[in-house]
Amino acid sequence: IAPYYDGKLPDAEEFSRVLCIDLSSSGFSFLGDESADFEYVIVALGNSPSLFLSAEVVRRSIVPYEGQNRLRIGCRFVARLMDTEYQPRLTEVPRPARLTREA
């Protein structure tokens, strides 16, 4: 995912891998950082070429995870990005060692 501010599509270095809690046709939730101040995100799903979608943050809650309280961020999909020229290079995004499921 990458924060989406002021209608500017994020560059590849703005994307980070997150632990996805659930995923459906209408949205997804993930474990985020308490400093997450964004209201919209761009999510890349799948391997290259990825499917890019915009999503609105609709819920934030604190949940227990591995003995710690973590921020769960729930998002509703807004639109699919159809511009074929928007394909930031995501192969360089570092993978956190302890996460197993990704969005």
Summary of the structure (lengths in Angstrom):
residues: 103
radius of gyration: 13.2
end to end distance: 7.0
largest distance: 42.3
contacts: 238
relative contact order: 0.29
helix: 3%
strand: 49%
